[in-house]
């Protein structure tokens, strides 16, 4: 998935009101960018971080920049836009790049299911059980090469896990797909200390037959693409 317009670099001044970020561009301008990330962005919102913004000339948008990347200035990047994983995964599904879903020809996004929810992708194919795929963007890294999810309490995430378990009980495939938007991680696990309720919901989901799949990403200022399968570290709760 390539960015629609070339990104421009700058330094983060501050992130505030969840969806706003002030940035000083390399050309000296100070601009306000849309931050498409409702999470805490732990470790990714400190002042003076190197960031990359995507400009736009859409008259319907009040903000003319969108915050897309954190540049760790060591060759690694983190993607902060939570809409990117769905777009990257949809492109990979269309090209048959994911072995776990290669047999499915029909891909439908944002299909209603559960209790007033929408599944990110519903995959179907004659002769196969439908596959309900919920995508989560992973950006937290606190130690070594370990990515973690979530970075803040997510009641919505726990609700989705319960609904996936219901789909599995009805005879369908139910898949939780962690897409790690960092290039400096090699495995992923649940941050049970941040959200114990979500961790318990995941434990119950796995026990009910929910599949957990994790992939990394290739990230540059040109775009974000799906990488390779990443190990999911499952540590049963005490």
C-alpha positions in Angstrom: 0.0 0.0 0.0 1.7 3.2 -1.2 0.9 6.5 0.3 -1.2 8.7 -2.0 1.1 11.7 -1.8 4.8 11.9 -0.9 5.4 12.2 2.8 7.2 15.2 4.4 9.4 15.0 7.5 9.3 17.0 10.6 9.6 17.0 14.4 6.7 16.3 16.7 5.8 19.3 19.0 2.9 17.6 20.8 0.0 15.2 20.3 -3.3 16.3 22.0 -7.0 15.7 22.0 -6.2 12.1 20.8 -6.6 13.0 17.1 -4.4 16.1 16.7 -0.6 16.6 16.5 1.4 19.8 16.1 4.5 19.3 14.0 7.4 21.5 12.9 8.3 20.6 9.4 11.9 20.5 8.1 11.1 23.7 6.1 10.3 25.5 9.3 6.5 25.6 9.1 4.4 24.6 12.1 1.3 22.6 11.1 -1.5 20.6 12.8 -1.9 17.1 11.5 -4.7 14.6 11.9 -3.6 11.6 14.1 -5.6 8.6 13.0 -4.9 6.6 16.2 -7.3 6.5 19.2 -4.8 4.6 21.4 -2.4 5.9 23.9 0.5 5.7 21.4 2.8 4.8 24.3 6.4 5.6 23.4 5.4 7.2 20.1 4.2 10.7 21.1 7.2 12.3 22.8 8.2 15.8 21.7 10.9 16.0 19.1 10.4 12.6 17.7 11.1 12.4 14.0 7.8 12.0 12.1 6.5 11.8 8.6 3.2 13.5 7.5 1.1 13.0 4.4 -0.1 16.2 2.8 -3.4 16.5 1.1 -5.3 19.2 -1.0 -8.8 17.7 -0.3 -11.2 20.7 0.2 -13.4 18.5 2.4 -10.6 18.1 5.0 -10.0 20.8 7.6 -6.5 19.5 8.3 -4.1 19.4 5.3 -1.7 16.8 6.9 -2.1 13.3 8.3 0.5 11.8 10.6 1.6 8.5 9.1 5.0 7.4 10.6 7.4 7.7 13.4 11.0 7.5 12.2 13.2 6.0 15.0 16.3 7.3 13.1 18.0 4.0 13.4 16.6 2.5 10.2 13.3 1.5 11.8 9.8 2.9 11.4 6.5 2.6 13.2 3.2 3.2 11.4 0.8 5.2 13.6 -2.3 5.3 11.3 -4.7 2.6 12.5 -6.5 2.5 9.1 -3.4 1.3 7.3 -3.5 -2.3 8.4 -6.9 -2.9 6.9 -5.8 -1.4 3.6 -2.5 -3.3 3.6 -4.3 -6.5 4.4 -7.0 -6.0 1.8 -4.3 -5.5 -0.8 -2.6 -8.7 0.3 -5.8 -10.7 0.3 -6.6 -9.5 -3.2 -3.2 -10.8 -4.4 -3.5 -14.1 -2.5 -0.4 -13.3 -0.5 -1.6 -14.8 2.8 -1.3 -18.6 2.8 -3.9 -19.0 5.6 -6.5 -17.4 3.4 -5.4 -18.3 0.0 -8.3 -20.6 -0.7 -10.9 -17.8 -0.3 -11.8 -15.9 -3.4 -14.5 -13.6 -2.0 -13.4 -10.8 0.4 -16.0 -8.5 1.9 -15.0 -5.7 4.2 -17.0 -4.2 7.1 -19.8 -6.8 7.2 -22.3 -6.4 10.1 -22.2 -9.2 12.7 -22.5 -9.7 16.4 -24.0 -6.9 18.5 -23.9 -3.8 16.4 -20.4 -4.7 15.2 -18.7 -5.0 11.8 -16.1 -7.6 11.1 -13.1 -6.2 9.2 -13.2 -8.9 6.6 -15.6 -11.7 5.9 -14.0 -14.3 3.6 -16.1 -16.9 1.8 -15.6 -19.8 -0.7 -18.0 -22.6 -1.7 -17.2 -25.7 0.3 -15.3 -23.8 3.1 -16.5 -22.3 6.3 -16.8 -18.6 6.3 -13.8 -16.8 7.8 -14.4 -13.8 10.1 -11.2 -11.8 10.3 -10.7 -9.1 12.9 -7.6 -6.9 12.4 -5.6 -5.2 15.1 -2.9 -2.6 14.6 0.1 -3.3 16.9 2.5 -0.4 17.7 3.7 -0.9 21.2 7.2 -2.0 22.0 8.5 -1.8 25.6 11.4 -4.3 25.6 13.7 -6.0 23.1 12.1 -7.2 19.9 8.7 -7.8 21.5 5.6 -6.1 20.2 2.5 -5.9 22.4 -1.2 -5.2 22.1 -3.0 -3.3 23.4 -1.3 0.0 24.4 -4.4 1.1 26.4 -7.6 -0.5 27.8 -9.8 -1.6 24.9 -13.3 -2.6 25.8 -14.1 -2.7 22.1 -11.3 -5.3 21.6 -12.7 -7.6 24.3 -16.2 -7.3 22.8 -14.8 -8.3 19.4 -13.1 -11.4 20.9 -16.4 -12.5 22.5 -18.1 -12.1 19.1 -15.4 -14.0 17.3 -15.9 -16.8 19.8 -19.6 -16.8 18.9 -18.8 -17.1 15.2 -16.5 -20.0 15.9 -19.3 -21.7 18.0 -21.6 -21.3 15.0 -19.2 -23.3 12.8 -17.2 -20.6 11.1 -13.6 -19.7 11.2 -12.8 -16.9 13.5 -9.4 -15.2 13.2 -7.8 -12.4 15.2 -5.1 -10.9 12.9 -2.4 -8.8 14.6 -0.6 -6.6 12.1 2.6 -5.2 13.7 3.2 -1.8 12.3 6.8 -1.7 13.6 10.0 -2.8 11.8 12.0 -3.4 15.0 10.0 -6.3 16.4 10.1 -10.1 15.8 7.3 -11.4 17.9 4.1 -10.2 19.5 2.1 -10.9 22.7 -0.7 -9.5 24.7 0.0 -6.7 27.2 -1.9 -8.3 30.0 -0.7 -5.8 32.6 -2.2 -2.9 30.5 -5.6 -4.6 30.0 -6.2 -7.7 32.0 -9.8 -7.9 30.8 -8.7 -8.0 27.2 -6.1 -10.7 28.1 -8.8 -12.8 29.7 -11.1 -12.3 26.7 -8.3 -13.5 24.4 -7.7 -16.5 26.6 -11.4 -17.4 26.4 -11.3 -16.8 22.6 -8.4 -19.1 22.1 -10.1 -21.8 24.2 -13.2 -21.5 22.0 -11.2 -22.0 18.9 -10.4 -18.5 17.7 -7.2 -18.5 15.6 -4.5 -15.9 16.3 -2.3 -14.9 13.4 0.4 -12.2 13.4 2.3 -10.6 10.5 4.9 -7.9 10.4 5.1 -5.1 7.9 7.6 -3.4 5.6 7.5 0.3 6.3 9.2 3.2 4.4 8.2 6.8 3.7 6.9 5.4 0.4 4.4 3.0 1.8 3.4 0.0 4.1 3.2 -3.5 2.9 2.5 -6.8 4.5 5.6 -8.7 5.5 5.9 -12.2 6.9 4.2 -14.3 9.6 5.4 -13.3 13.1 5.4 -15.6 16.1 2.5 -15.0 18.6 3.7 -15.6 22.1 0.8 -17.2 24.0 1.3 -17.2 27.8 -1.7 -18.6 29.6 -2.9 -16.5 32.4 -2.4 -17.8 36.0 
